[in-house]
Amino acid sequence: MNHTARALVLSALGGVTFRIGVTDEWANYVNDWMRWPLVVSGVLLIALAFVVILTSVGDHEHDHDRTSAFVPWLLVLPVVVGFVIQPPALGAYVADRRANQADARTYADPAVAPLSETGENEMPVSSFVARASYDRDGLADVTVRLTGFVSTDSSGWYVTRLAISCCAADGAAFRVRIEAADAPPEEQWVTVVGTWVEGTGTRLGDTPTITATEVAEVDEPKHPYE
């Protein structure tokens, strides 16, 4: 691979990384604190491409082994994925294999604020799963509002959300089983209003259940991970 080709690969990788960081697309891959490191990485890669071009002036190209020359072109694959395919956020396929395996308290707000007994309590799905295990008295007989995507199995359907600590690769899935409502299409984002079925989801790995009074289809949020 000659200097010009190296510069093209570096600038293309930098361009994809920069674009992901400055648009809302970053939310499909990483947590919010990693957004600006992506932007900086993209700028540095583009700058490195210019350095390669400048240092190649007056330099002579040499023949290299065909295999070693081909390997750097594999770096173009992420560019193709980034520009052409643009993978969406993780969804039901991952959730079915990781559902409620992680301790929801790791992702939930550690401050247990009292819930309203008269109005709707909007909360992340991971917080609801956590409360079912450690705040049963506070969760009983209150109305909650959960937003997530639909996943299904032989036991019924769920409002599901993935939480990440760093990036999509470490995503943990949390889901809540829905009773008394027909299932929307799988992967459809919904907002569900209902009350906790006492005694469900009280142990790690168990799935809490709510009896739904309202199910509304909504658009996927800008930030799909909790």
Buried (B, 14 or more C-beta within 10 A) or exposed (E): BEBEBBBBBBBBBBBBBBBBBBEEBBBBBBBEEBBEEBBEBBBBBBEBBEEBBEEBEEEEEEEEEEEEEEEEEEBBEEBEEBEEEEEEBBBBEBBBEBBBEBBBBEBBEEEEEEBEEEEBBEBBBBBBBBBBBEBBEBBBEBBBBBBBBBBBEEEEBBBBBBBBEEEBEEBBBBBBBBEEBEBBEBBEBBBBBBBBBBEBBEEEEBBBBBEBEEBEEEEBBEEBBB
